[in-house]
Every structure is written in structure tokens, then in C-alpha cells.
Amino acid sequence: MSAFTAVAMSGGLDSSVAAWLLSRQEPVVGLSMLLWDQSHRPRGSGRCCGALDLGDARRVAQQAGIPHYTLRMDDEFRRDVVDPFVDDYLGGRTPSPCVRCNTFIKFDALLDRARALGAGTVATGHYARIVDGAGGPELHRGRDEAKDQSYFLFELTARQLAASRFPLGELTKPEVRQIARDAGLVVAEKGESMEICFVDGEVEAFVASQAAARPERFAVAAAGPARIVAEDGTALGEGAPYYRYTVGQRRGLGVAAGHRLYVLRVLPEENQVVVGDEAALAARGLTGERTSWIGEPPAADVEVTVRIRSRHAGVAARVRPLASGRAEVEFAVPQRGVAPGQAAVFYQGTRVLGGCWIESSLA
């Protein structure tokens, strides 16, 4: 049996407290990942995994009396998180990079490196819980409903969960901050990290700059102004390039009307953005791809609560597994803002059964 637990330390409050708590109980090694160049940002700018924040991780490790190492993983991060993020926007989808970071970086690449160093498990500061179930480890929502991060972990396998630990799963954010204050940790008053840690300024501008810098990598269907059209095809005007729009967007459409308009669809090949009334955003369900199940996949339809974005409250639904890793999800009540590229995550009570990536909405 391995002699220590590796704790992923971003330099933020949550991972620092996770490391501190475990260090009081057992042998721990802190591992930080250098994922993206953040050196030009001022300290406290609300980002994670840059050079300045990794300095905070080192200081916390010193306070906890544990070894600390920084792993350079920027190549993996660009390949598995940043490039697919840009691809999704250029393909008219709305990505969820935090899910991909957990799937491919924290619980895949980092787990492999930690094991190569001799660690038996990897711990993170996620607000989620791992519960021993009859069929193996189960992923459950964190106790703090306001901070629960189980949505971002739906692609983890039972094998990965068996090698993972979430020390903050039974704690609330105020409790975590108080632990840091009582311990005198240098990050005790540090603010929240931003969801998209690698983006400077507006997402759309970042996508445009990445596409322009690497035209050999990214295929832009059209770089000129998009045609803004109504649902019936009526031309309403021209706006920004199509990849600057996302489903559900209301502001900055580039056209005026006598009532509020929302983005209903983004059509890269036609260089069109379809807009309409808010009521047209409502969908009776969705089709999904790349479906993941934690444990054995169901053999028939399953009743769940589904969340279609990270801050979605959830809605009762029926999931119908289809061939080739696809699924059809039918909502009990129509939902607005079903955005291709986002994750739809399936719950039964507090337990995460799995999820899929939204392919399209069902009218």
C-alpha cells in the first residue's frame, strides 16, 4: 500500500484547506500544476494555477509541513482543455472547460503522475462526496448546496473515484474559510477563483485571438460579420462573427427590435445567428452524445433529475440510452437555454449517475 496521498494544490482557499486537513491526519505531498501562463496578472485577480497562485500553494505547504512539487502540464492543458474550448465556440457550441479539466487533467494526467511518484490516492478541494455503494464508489453532491461541484465531475469513472478523495465534501464554504483562519493559512482571505481560468477579458475575444494566431489548427467557418435572422429566415441585420454568440444570449446581438430577442441557434456553416422570443428557447428535451455512466450503464430508460448547466436547479426527466453512446432526455417541464456543448448531468437524489454532452434541443 502506498505511503502517502497527493493533494492537488492550486493555491486557492479550498485546495489549501484540503491539504491542511489531510496533513493533520496522514502523510501528504502537495502537487501543483502549471497549466497556463498567468504571470502577467496581478495577485488576487481571481485566477488559479498560474505562477503567482502556485507561490501561495508553496507557502501553504510550508505552513502544513508537507513536501510540495510543481508539475508543468501546460501542453496537456492546451491539448485537452483550451483547444477543445476554442473548437466548441468555432463550431457554434457553448463549452464547459471545467468538466474537461477534471476529466483529462486532474483525474487522469495528474492521477497518473501522482501514482508514478508513489501516491495511492489524489485529493482535491472539490465540494463533492464519494460514498461506498453496493456496486462500488458513488459520486454524490457536496453538503454545501451553494458550492456543490459534482456537476463538473460527472465523467469520472468508478476506478478514478476509488483513487480520489474530497476532504471538503461534508463542509460548507464558511466552515472551510474558518478552518483556514484558525490555522493561520496565508490564503485564508483569498477570494474565489474564476470559472474559466485561462481567459483574459471577454471569452469571444480570446477565441478570436486563438483562431487568428493558429489558423493551421482552428477551422473558422466564416470570419466576417454574421447574418442575424429571425426564426422564419427574415434578415434582421449583421452582427459580430458567429462565434461571438451563444444560445440564450440577449445582450450585444447587434440588431434592434421592438422587443427582447435571444439567440436561439448558431449556424457556423451558414454564418447565421437565429434569434427570437424568449419563449422559443423552451425545449421539451435534448439529445446527447458521449454519454458517461458511473458504474454499470442502465439497460432501459431511467428516471432522473437532470441539470443542463452548472447553475441549473435541475428538472425531473427520463433518460433513454441510445446506440453509440448517445442519449435522449425528455424533461417533465420544458426548459429554456438548452445549449449544445454544455453537459447534462443525471442525478438520483444526491447521487450522480452520469451525464452526456448536449448535441441539440428537442422542440
C-alpha positions as CSV (number, residue, x, y, z in Angstrom):
1,M,0.0,0.0,0.0
2,S,1.3,3.4,-0.9
3,A,2.6,5.6,1.9
4,F,1.0,9.0,1.0
5,T,-1.8,11.0,-0.5
6,A,-1.1,13.5,-3.2
7,V,-3.2,16.7,-2.8
8,A,-3.8,18.9,-5.9
9,M,-2.9,22.4,-4.7
10,S,-4.0,25.3,-7.0
11,G,-3.1,28.0,-4.5
12,G,-6.7,28.7,-3.7
13,L,-8.5,28.5,-0.4
14,D,-10.3,25.2,-1.0
15,S,-7.4,23.1,-2.1
16,S,-5.2,24.6,0.6
17,V,-7.6,23.6,3.4
18,A,-7.9,20.1,1.8
19,A,-4.2,19.8,2.1
20,W,-4.1,21.2,5.6
21,L,-6.8,18.9,6.9
22,L,-5.2,15.7,5.5
23,S,-1.7,16.8,6.6
24,R,-3.0,16.7,10.2
25,Q,-4.0,13.0,9.8
26,E,-1.6,11.3,7.4
27,P,1.5,11.6,5.1
28,V,0.7,14.1,2.4
29,V,2.5,15.5,-0.6
30,G,1.3,18.7,-2.3
31,L,1.3,18.7,-6.1
32,S,0.6,21.9,-8.1
33,M,0.1,22.1,-11.9
34,L,1.4,24.9,-14.0
35,L,-1.3,24.9,-16.7
36,W,-1.3,28.3,-18.3
37,D,0.9,31.4,-18.2
38,Q,-0.8,33.8,-15.6
39,S,2.4,35.7,-14.7
40,H,1.2,39.0,-16.2
41,R,-1.9,39.1,-13.9
42,P,-1.8,40.8,-10.5
43,R,-2.0,38.8,-7.4
44,G,-5.6,38.3,-6.2
45,S,-7.0,38.6,-9.7
46,G,-9.2,35.6,-9.1
47,R,-7.4,33.0,-11.3
48,C,-5.9,29.7,-10.4
49,C,-2.9,27.5,-11.4
50,G,-0.7,30.4,-12.5
51,A,2.8,31.2,-11.2
52,L,1.6,33.6,-8.5
53,D,-1.0,31.3,-7.2
54,L,1.4,28.4,-7.2
55,G,3.6,30.5,-4.9
56,D,0.7,30.6,-2.5
57,A,0.4,26.8,-2.7
58,R,4.1,26.5,-1.8
59,R,3.6,28.8,1.2
60,V,0.6,26.7,2.4
61,A,2.6,23.5,2.0
62,Q,5.4,25.1,4.2
63,Q,2.8,26.0,6.8
64,A,1.4,22.5,6.8
65,G,4.9,21.0,6.9
66,I,4.5,18.9,3.7
67,P,6.6,18.4,0.6
68,H,5.5,20.4,-2.4
69,Y,6.2,19.9,-6.1
70,T,5.1,21.8,-9.2
71,L,4.3,19.8,-12.4
72,R,4.4,21.5,-15.7
73,M,1.3,20.4,-17.6
74,D,0.7,23.2,-20.0
75,D,0.9,21.0,-23.1
76,E,-1.7,18.6,-21.8
77,F,-3.9,21.6,-20.7
78,R,-3.8,23.2,-24.1
79,R,-4.4,20.0,-25.9
80,D,-7.3,18.7,-23.7
81,V,-8.9,21.8,-22.4
82,V,-8.0,25.1,-24.3
83,D,-8.1,23.8,-27.9
84,P,-11.4,21.9,-27.5
85,F,-12.8,25.1,-25.8
86,V,-11.9,27.1,-28.9
87,D,-13.1,24.3,-31.2
88,D,-16.5,24.4,-29.5
89,Y,-17.0,28.1,-29.9
90,L,-16.0,27.9,-33.5
91,G,-18.4,25.0,-34.0
92,G,-21.3,27.1,-32.6
93,R,-21.3,25.3,-29.2
94,T,-21.0,26.5,-25.6
95,P,-18.2,24.6,-23.9
96,S,-17.7,23.6,-20.3
97,P,-13.9,23.6,-19.8
98,C,-14.0,22.9,-16.1
99,V,-15.5,19.4,-16.8
100,R,-12.8,18.7,-19.3
101,C,-10.1,19.9,-16.9
102,N,-11.4,17.5,-14.3
103,T,-11.8,14.6,-16.7
104,F,-8.5,14.9,-18.6
105,I,-6.1,16.8,-16.3
106,K,-6.9,16.4,-12.5
107,F,-8.2,12.9,-12.5
108,D,-6.3,11.4,-15.5
109,A,-2.9,13.1,-16.2
110,L,-2.3,14.2,-12.6
111,L,-3.5,10.9,-11.2
112,D,-1.1,9.1,-13.4
113,R,1.8,11.3,-12.3
114,A,0.9,11.0,-8.7
115,R,0.9,7.3,-8.9
116,A,4.3,7.3,-10.6
117,L,5.6,9.2,-7.6
118,G,4.2,6.5,-5.3
119,A,0.9,8.1,-4.2
120,G,-2.1,5.8,-3.6
121,T,-4.8,8.4,-3.9
122,V,-5.3,12.0,-5.1
123,A,-7.2,14.5,-3.0
124,T,-8.7,17.8,-4.3
125,G,-10.7,20.7,-2.8
126,H,-13.9,19.9,-4.7
127,Y,-17.2,20.2,-2.8
128,A,-18.5,16.7,-3.6
129,R,-18.6,13.4,-1.8
130,I,-17.6,9.8,-2.6
131,V,-19.8,7.2,-0.9
132,D,-19.2,3.5,-0.8
133,G,-22.1,1.9,-2.6
134,A,-23.2,-1.7,-3.1
135,G,-21.8,-1.6,-6.7
136,G,-18.7,0.4,-5.9
137,P,-17.8,4.0,-5.2
138,E,-20.6,6.6,-5.9
139,L,-20.3,10.3,-6.6
140,H,-22.7,12.5,-4.5
141,R,-23.4,16.2,-4.2
142,G,-21.5,18.1,-1.6
143,R,-23.1,19.1,1.7
144,D,-22.9,22.8,0.8
145,E,-25.6,23.1,-1.9
146,A,-24.4,26.6,-2.8
147,K,-20.9,25.3,-3.6
148,D,-21.6,21.8,-4.8
149,Q,-19.3,20.9,-7.7
150,S,-20.5,17.4,-8.5
151,Y,-21.8,18.6,-11.9
152,F,-18.2,19.1,-13.1
153,L,-17.2,15.6,-12.1
154,F,-19.8,13.5,-14.0
155,E,-17.3,11.9,-16.4
156,L,-15.2,10.3,-13.6
157,T,-15.2,6.6,-13.6
158,A,-15.6,4.2,-10.7
159,R,-11.9,3.5,-10.9
160,Q,-11.0,7.2,-10.7
161,L,-13.4,7.7,-7.8
162,A,-11.8,4.8,-5.9
163,A,-8.4,6.6,-6.2
164,S,-9.8,10.0,-5.2
165,R,-10.7,11.9,-2.1
166,F,-12.7,15.0,-1.4
167,P,-12.0,16.2,2.1
168,L,-14.3,19.2,1.8
169,G,-17.4,17.2,0.8
170,E,-19.0,17.4,4.2
171,L,-18.1,21.0,4.9
172,T,-19.6,24.4,3.9
173,K,-17.6,27.2,2.4
174,P,-17.9,29.3,5.6
175,E,-16.6,26.4,7.6
176,V,-13.7,25.9,5.2
177,R,-12.7,29.6,5.5
178,Q,-12.9,29.5,9.3
179,I,-10.5,26.4,9.3
180,A,-8.1,28.5,7.2
181,R,-8.3,31.4,9.6
182,D,-7.9,29.2,12.7
183,A,-4.8,27.6,11.1
184,G,-3.4,31.0,10.0
185,L,-3.1,29.9,6.4
186,V,-1.8,32.7,4.1
187,V,-4.8,32.1,1.8
188,A,-7.5,32.5,4.5
189,E,-9.0,35.7,3.0
190,K,-8.3,34.8,-0.7
191,G,-11.3,35.3,-3.0
192,E,-13.0,32.8,-5.3
193,S,-11.2,31.6,-8.5
194,M,-12.7,32.4,-11.8
195,E,-14.5,29.6,-13.6
196,I,-12.6,30.0,-16.9
197,C,-9.1,30.4,-15.5
198,F,-7.2,30.8,-18.8
199,V,-9.3,33.6,-20.4
200,D,-8.3,37.2,-20.3
201,G,-11.2,39.6,-20.8
202,E,-14.1,38.5,-23.0
203,V,-14.4,34.9,-24.0
204,E,-15.2,35.8,-27.5
205,A,-12.1,38.0,-27.9
206,F,-10.0,35.1,-26.5
207,V,-11.5,32.7,-29.1
208,A,-10.8,35.1,-31.9
209,S,-7.2,35.7,-30.9
210,Q,-6.5,31.9,-30.6
211,A,-8.1,31.3,-34.0
212,A,-6.1,34.1,-35.6
213,A,-2.8,33.0,-34.0
214,R,-3.1,29.4,-35.1
215,P,-5.1,29.2,-38.4
216,E,-3.5,25.9,-39.2
217,R,-5.1,24.4,-36.1
218,F,-8.5,26.1,-36.0
219,A,-11.1,26.0,-38.8
220,V,-13.2,29.1,-38.8
221,A,-16.3,28.7,-40.9
222,A,-16.6,32.4,-41.5
223,A,-14.6,35.3,-40.1
224,G,-16.9,38.1,-41.3
225,P,-20.0,39.6,-39.6
226,A,-22.7,37.0,-39.1
227,R,-26.2,37.5,-40.5
228,I,-28.8,37.9,-37.8
229,V,-32.1,36.3,-38.8
230,A,-35.5,35.6,-37.3
231,E,-36.8,32.1,-37.0
232,D,-38.7,32.5,-40.3
233,G,-35.4,33.5,-42.1
234,T,-36.1,37.2,-42.2
235,A,-32.9,39.1,-42.3
236,L,-32.6,41.5,-39.3
237,G,-29.1,42.8,-39.9
238,E,-25.4,41.9,-39.4
239,G,-23.6,41.5,-36.1
240,A,-20.2,40.2,-34.9
241,P,-18.7,36.9,-36.2
242,Y,-20.9,34.0,-35.4
243,Y,-18.6,32.5,-32.7
244,R,-19.2,35.6,-30.5
245,Y,-22.7,34.3,-29.8
246,T,-24.1,31.6,-27.5
247,V,-27.5,30.1,-27.2
248,G,-29.6,32.1,-24.7
249,Q,-27.6,35.3,-25.1
250,R,-29.7,38.5,-25.0
251,R,-27.3,41.4,-24.9
252,G,-24.9,42.6,-27.7
253,L,-26.8,40.9,-30.5
254,G,-26.1,43.8,-32.9
255,V,-29.7,44.3,-34.0
256,A,-32.6,46.2,-32.6
257,A,-36.3,45.2,-32.4
258,G,-39.4,46.4,-30.6
259,H,-39.0,43.6,-28.1
260,R,-36.3,41.5,-26.5
261,L,-34.5,39.0,-28.7
262,Y,-32.5,35.9,-27.7
263,V,-30.0,33.7,-29.5
264,L,-31.8,30.5,-30.4
265,R,-29.2,28.8,-32.7
266,V,-25.8,29.5,-34.0
267,L,-25.2,28.1,-37.5
268,P,-21.4,28.3,-38.4
269,E,-21.6,27.0,-41.9
270,E,-24.3,29.5,-42.9
271,N,-22.6,32.2,-40.9
272,Q,-26.0,32.9,-39.3
273,V,-27.3,33.6,-35.8
274,V,-31.0,32.8,-35.4
275,V,-32.8,35.0,-32.8
276,G,-36.3,35.0,-31.4
277,D,-38.6,35.5,-28.4
278,E,-37.6,34.0,-25.0
279,A,-40.5,31.5,-25.3
280,A,-38.7,29.9,-28.3
281,L,-35.8,28.9,-26.0
282,A,-38.0,26.4,-24.2
283,A,-37.3,22.8,-25.1
284,R,-39.1,19.6,-24.2
285,G,-35.8,17.7,-24.0
286,L,-32.4,17.1,-25.6
287,T,-30.3,14.7,-27.5
288,G,-26.8,14.0,-26.0
289,E,-23.6,12.4,-27.1
290,R,-20.6,10.9,-25.3
291,T,-22.7,9.6,-22.5
292,S,-20.9,8.6,-19.4
293,W,-22.2,6.4,-16.5
294,I,-20.5,5.9,-13.2
295,G,-20.7,2.2,-12.8
296,E,-22.9,-0.1,-14.9
297,P,-25.0,1.8,-17.6
298,P,-28.7,1.3,-17.3
299,A,-30.3,-1.3,-19.6
300,A,-33.5,0.7,-20.0
301,D,-35.0,4.2,-19.5
302,V,-34.1,5.7,-16.2
303,E,-35.9,8.5,-14.2
304,V,-33.5,11.2,-13.0
305,T,-33.2,14.8,-12.1
306,V,-31.1,16.5,-14.8
307,R,-29.0,19.7,-14.7
308,I,-28.3,21.2,-18.1
309,R,-25.8,23.8,-16.9
310,S,-23.7,24.2,-13.7
311,R,-26.1,26.6,-12.0
312,H,-29.3,25.0,-13.2
313,A,-31.6,23.9,-10.4
314,G,-32.4,20.6,-12.1
315,V,-35.6,19.2,-13.6
316,A,-37.2,15.7,-13.4
317,A,-36.5,13.9,-16.7
318,R,-36.5,10.5,-18.4
319,V,-33.2,9.4,-19.9
320,R,-33.4,6.9,-22.8
321,P,-30.0,5.4,-23.7
322,L,-29.3,5.1,-27.4
323,A,-26.7,3.4,-29.5
324,S,-23.1,4.7,-29.9
325,G,-23.0,6.5,-26.6
326,R,-25.9,8.8,-27.4
327,A,-29.0,9.5,-25.2
328,E,-32.4,11.2,-25.4
329,V,-33.5,13.2,-22.4
330,E,-37.2,14.2,-22.0
331,F,-38.0,16.9,-19.4
332,A,-41.1,16.7,-17.2
333,V,-41.3,20.5,-17.7
334,P,-39.9,22.4,-20.8
335,Q,-36.6,24.1,-20.1
336,R,-35.0,27.2,-21.6
337,G,-31.5,27.6,-22.7
338,V,-30.5,24.1,-23.8
339,A,-27.1,24.9,-25.2
340,P,-25.2,22.4,-27.5
341,G,-21.7,21.8,-26.0
342,Q,-22.9,22.0,-22.4
343,A,-23.1,19.0,-20.1
344,A,-26.4,17.4,-19.0
345,V,-25.8,15.6,-15.7
346,F,-28.1,12.9,-14.3
347,Y,-28.9,12.7,-10.6
348,Q,-31.0,10.4,-8.3
349,G,-31.3,12.2,-5.1
350,T,-27.7,13.4,-4.2
351,R,-26.1,10.7,-6.3
352,V,-24.6,11.4,-9.8
353,L,-25.4,8.6,-12.2
354,G,-23.5,10.1,-15.1
355,G,-24.3,12.5,-17.9
356,C,-23.9,13.4,-21.5
357,W,-22.8,16.3,-23.7
358,I,-25.7,18.2,-25.3
359,E,-26.0,17.7,-29.0
360,S,-29.3,19.5,-29.7
361,S,-32.5,20.5,-28.1
362,L,-35.9,18.9,-28.8
363,A,-38.6,21.3,-29.7
